[in-house]
């Protein structure tokens, strides 16, 4: 069975976290919600998320991919060395890295975007390009094992690309 980490922090974009989780689980992929501490987290619009696993409880090498939600959570998540190390590990191993909307901030802080093609919310386009990425304005961009999307209306294409990469 494939296993994926879904990073969580408060103020995640509700749809950008839950839709990919549900889509992958529908395909029989195990998705573990992982955060700084166990407990309840809330999305920007109030949707709750109960987390049992912490960054220190898991090992990236036990997983086939990692998902970073959008919203304001990425600005918090990129401050944790454990998160950056997980993303770097996934990149070095060629494992799936999914990012949507503002999630690109985590990849920027991980230092893995130089020479990569990605998309994001247009608001962080400059950040992505300054990190060395080529930013493309389309619903979903797949560059090897990195799968990126702009915002909630792009979730169907993002979800299909994640499933295809993990199957």
KANORTA-V726612 format. One record per residue. N is the residue number from 0. D_LAST is the distance of its C-alpha to the last C-alpha in Angstrom with 1 decimal. Layout:
N,D_LAST  N,D_LAST
//
This chain:
0,9.9  1,8.1  2,11.1  3,12.1  4,15.7  5,17.2  6,20.6  7,23.5  8,27.1  9,29.7  10,29.9  11,26.2  12,25.6  13,24.9  14,22.5  15,20.6  16,19.9  17,19.6  18,17.6  19,14.4  20,14.9  21,15.4  22,12.6  23,10.0  24,12.2  25,12.3  26,8.7  27,9.8  28,8.9  29,12.2  30,13.9  31,17.2  32,20.0  33,22.0  34,25.3  35,28.6  36,30.2  37,29.3  38,30.6  39,30.3  40,29.3  41,29.9  42,28.4  43,30.8  44,31.5  45,31.9  46,28.7  47,28.5  48,25.8  49,26.6  50,25.4  51,25.9  52,24.4  53,26.0  54,25.1  55,27.2  56,25.6  57,22.2  58,21.2  59,18.6  60,17.9  61,16.6  62,13.7  63,10.4  64,11.5  65,14.5  66,15.5  67,19.1  68,20.8  69,23.6  70,27.2  71,29.6  72,27.5  73,26.3  74,30.0  75,30.3  76,27.1  77,27.9  78,31.1  79,29.5  80,29.3  81,26.6  82,24.3  83,25.1  84,24.5  85,21.0  86,20.1  87,21.8  88,20.1  89,16.6  90,18.0  91,19.7  92,16.7  93,14.5  94,12.1  95,10.9  96,14.1  97,14.4  98,18.0  99,20.0  100,23.7  101,25.8  102,22.9  103,23.7  104,26.7  105,24.7  106,23.2  107,26.7  108,28.2  109,25.7  110,27.0  111,23.8  112,24.3  113,26.8  114,25.9  115,22.6  116,22.1  117,21.4  118,22.6  119,24.0  120,26.8  121,29.7  122,31.7  123,30.1  124,29.9  125,32.8  126,31.3  127,28.1  128,30.3  129,32.7  130,29.9  131,29.4  132,26.5  133,26.7  134,26.4  135,25.3  136,26.2  137,23.3  138,21.0  139,17.9  140,17.8  141,15.0  142,16.7  143,14.5  144,12.6  145,15.0  146,14.2  147,17.5  148,19.2  149,22.8  150,23.6  151,22.9  152,23.4  153,20.4  154,18.0  155,16.6  156,15.5  157,14.4  158,12.2  159,10.6  160,10.1  161,8.6  162,6.0  163,5.4  164,5.8  165,3.8  166,0.0
//
